[in-house]
């Protein structure tokens, strides 16, 4: 059972890596916060109304701006 779970997790992670790679290929200058928004759009945009999704994006942007580590 644990082995099946681990295989599933690996498959999901591999899929995420492919999506991130594609997003970076389409926009090589994309910042990490922009990548998070693009990834969210790729996975979930069709699950929300346009207005709801804009609220989710704005919330993610605010969260990232408050939790950014400055060197």
C-alpha positions, 0 to 999 in steps of 0.5 A: 500500500505504501509503495503504491502511494509513493509511486503516486506521489512521484508521478504527481511530482514529475507532472508538476516538474513538467508543467514548471519546465513548460512555464519557464520555457514559455517565459524564461524571465518569470519570477518565483511569485509569477511562477506560482501564479502561473502554476495556479492558473494552469491547474485551477483556473477553470475551477473558479469563476473569473472573479473568484479566481482573481481574488485567489490570485490577489491573495497569493500575491499578498501572501508571497509579498509578506513572506518573501525573504530579503537577502 
